[in-house]
């Protein structure tokens, strides 16, 4: 162990920054900055956070970083790490530039900074789940694999599920959605893949589709493949079907498109749960977490299938910041 100390945890998103400050093991400051609502950039957000901390001594700063790239474990951030992280911007333009910007802004404090990768939790996936059926030379040349995401959340949800058994399915339900099959404390499969676009349909993301649709839409709409991928990331999912990415709003509506969007989402989640139950050779518990999981009505819709009535499920408030603090104590 590297000792407790005072740790500032920074959990950056595409439009928000969550922060928490630990004095030893105790969280004493906790907050979230909505960049759009408050009309601020990451530089201003950094100033606000440091002002909140006043004259408190910071020993370490732990950052949530979505992509690990070449790294298979969490790392102390150096100039070379920052350089390597910048190579992933094209794979996740929504999150990686923000994370690196905050790392660089906080570097002026000249304290140890740690990258807590969302992908590391999924490194335990066996080859049969990790790789795609594409030419192996391409897999090796470009390190193409199912990286998986929301790993910090899945790790926390797994910790909460361990009391019920060793075969666990964790469901991170937010604007981004992913499921994870966990056996004996290790991830054996997860729904997101090479990018966070794969898997279950989400707030604005399509989830898995026939890859040929990219070429088809590009040709028919006379737009680039990059533009199609942008549409799949930002204009699809619940928003694409019903015009709204917020499950809470859709639950209040009674129109056909809202019902279809919710039915599709619940169906895809149930189907993934079924697949992971087979992969795990049984199931002890499903653990739901994330913003959407706070809706009892939505969870009830997922679990209403007859064959799921005897399955144990729990809902918890996921805590990525706690996991990041724990990681900071190892580096």
N, C-alpha and C positions, 0 to 999 in steps of 0.2 A: 504494500500500500504506500501511496505517495504522501500520506498525511492529509488531514482535513483541510485546514485553511479556510479562507473566504472565497466562495466561488460565485461568479456571475454567469448565469445560464441565459443564452440568447437563442431563441427559437424563431427564426425568420421565415416568413411566407412571402408570396408574391405581392401581397398588399398589406401585410401586418407584421409586427414584431412583438413576440411575447418575451418577457424577461422575468427572471427570478434571481434573488440574491440570497445566498446561504452564508450564514455565520456559523462555522462548524457544520453541524448536521441540521441546524434550524433554518428554515426559510423565513426571512424577516421582511422581504419586499417582493411583491408580485404584481405584475401589470401587463397590459396589452396596449399597443399603439396601433390604431387603424390609420394607415397612411393616407388613404383616400378621404376618409371622414374628417381627419384633422388637417388635411392638405399640407403634408410634410414629406420630405424625402428621407433617405436612410441617414444622411449626414445630420439632419435635424433630430431624427429619432435617437441617434447616438448621444447628442447633446442633452436631450430630455432625460434619457436613462441615467447618464452620469450625474445630472443635476439631482435626480431622485436619490441617488446614492450619497450625495453630498461628499463628505470627507471620509467615507468608509474605505478601508484598505481592501484592495482586490488582489488576491493571490493567483487566481486562475480565471480564465473565461472559457466556457464550454459552448461551442456553436453547433446547432443542428445543421448538417450538410446532407442534402438529399443523395447525391451521387458520390460513391467512393472512388470511381474510376479504377486506377490500378491498385488501390489499397484494399487489403482484405481484413484490416482491423482499424480501429479508431487510432488517430495519430496526433502527436504534438505538431502544431502548425509551424512550418518554416517557409522561407521564400520559395523553395523548390516545390513544396506542397501547394502553395498558392498558384504557382505557375502551372502545375499539373491539373489543378481543379479548373482552371480557366479553359482547359481543353475540352471540358464537358458542357460548355455553355450551349452548344448547338443541340445537345441531347435533351437538355431541360432548361430552356430559356426563361421559364417562369420562376424558377427557384434558385438555380446556381449563381447567376449574376448577383442576386440580392445577398446570398450568403457570403460570397467573396467580398462584396462591397463592405459589408459589416465587419468582416475579419480585418480588412485593410484599415477601416476607420478606427477600430479598437486597438490596432497595433501601436498606435501612438502612446498607449499606456505602458508599453514595454513590459508586459507581464505574459506568462505562459498562456498560450491559446491552444485549445484542443478541438479537433474536428470529430464530432460524434456523427457517424455516418448512418443514414437510414437503411443502407443496403447491407451492412455487416451482419445483422441478425440472420440474413438469408444465406450466408456463405455455407451453411451446413447442408444445404440441399444436395441430394445425391445427383450424379450425372444424368440419370434418366429424367429428372425433373428440371435440371438446370439448363440443358442445351436444346437448341432448335434443330430440326431435321433439314438443315441446309448444308451445302458443301463444307466439309470439315476444314478445308484450307481457308475459307472465309471466316469461320468461327475462330480459328487460331490467329489469323492475320489481324483481325479487328477486335479480338476479345469479345465476341458476341455471345451473350448468354442471358439467362433470365436473372437480372440483378435483384428484383423485388424492391419494394419501397415501404414506407410507414413502419420500418423495422423497430424504431424506438417505441412506437405505440404498441406494436405487436408484442414486444418484449415485456412491456408493463402488463398488458392484458394476459399474457401467458403466466406471469407471476401470480396474478389473481386467480387464475384457473387451476393452478397446480394443486390446490387443496381438494379439488374434486376428482383428480386422477391425472394420468400421464398422457392421455390421448385428447388433445384440445384443438378446437377450431376457433381462431380469433378473428373477429370481424371489425375492421376499422371503418366506421361509417361517418364520413364527412362529405365535403364537396368532392374530395377524392375518396374512392372506396377500394379496399382490398381485403382479401381473406388470406389466412395462413393456416396450414396444417402443421401441428406441432406434436412431436412424439418424444417423450422423455426429455423435455426441455430444449429440443432442437427443432428448427424449422426443416420440414421435409418437402414442402411445396408452398408456393404462394401465387396469387392470381395476377399480380402485376409482373411485367417482364423486363425487356431491354430498356423500355421507357415506362413512365407511369400511365401511358395510354392503353396498355394491354389489360385485359381482364374484364371485370364487371363494368357495365355502363355506370356513369357517374353524373355529377351535376352538369358539367359541360362537355365531358369526354365521352366518346362513343363506346369505349371499351373495345374488346376484340371484334374484328370484322374480317370479312374476306379481303385479303390484301389486294386482290385484283380491282377492288372498288376504287382504290387510289388512282390507278391508271384510267379506269373507266370515267370517273368524275372529272379528272384532269382533262381528258379528251373531249368529253361532252360539254363541259363548262368553259373550255379553252382557258384553263388556269394551270399554274405550275403544280407539281407534286407537293412542293413545300406549302403552297396555299391550301391544298386539300388537307394536309396534315394539320395545319392551323385550324381549319374548320372542324376537324375531328377532335381537336383539343379544346376549342373555345366556343363552338356553336352547336355541339351535339349533345348526346346524353339526354337528361331530363329536359334541358333547355331546348334541344332540337325537337323533341317530341311534343312538349307542352308549353314551350315558350318561357319556362321558369325553372331555374336550377335549384330552388329551395323546396325541399320536401315538405316543410311546414306549410308553405303556401299551397302546394298541390293537394295536401290533405284536406284543406278547407274548401277546395273547389269540387264541383259536382259534374263538370263537363267530361266528355268522352276522352279528350286528349290527356287530361290530368289523370284519369283512371288508367288509361293505357300506359302512360309513363310509369306510374307507381306499380302497376301489375307486372310490367316488363322487368323493373328493377327487383322486385320481390322474387319473381320467377328465377332470374339469373343468380341471385344470392342463394336461393334454395338449391338450385342445380349445382352450384359450386360446393355447397355444404354436402350434398349427396356424393359428389366425386371425392371429396376429401375424407368422408367417412369410409369409403372403400380404400383409399390410399393409406389411411391409418389402421385399417383392419379393425374398425370399431370406433366408438366415440364416447368419451366420458362427459364432456361439457362443451357448450358453445359460449364464448365470452364476447359480448358486444361492447364496443366503446366508440367514442367520437360524437360529434354534435347531433347527428341524426338519431343516435341510439337513445337520446333523452325522450324521444317520442314513443310513448307506450303503444299508441295506435299502430305506428309503423312496425315495431317489433312484433306486435300481435299478428300483423298481416304476414310477416315472414314466417312465423311459427304456426300458422293456421292449418298447414298441410296435415292431413290425417296421420301420416307416418312419422311426423315430428312431435306428436303430442306427448310422447313419453321421454323425449330428449331433455336433459338438464340444460338450462340456459340461464345466464346471469348478465346483468348490465352494470357496467362500472364506468366511472369517469376516468378516461385514460390520462396518464400523466407522463408525457414525454420528458418534461423538465426534471422529474425525479430520476428517470433513467440516465439522463445526461449528467446529473450530479454524481450518480453512482459511477459512471464511466470516468468522470474527472478524478475520482479518488484512486484510479488505477494507473494514472499517467502523470 
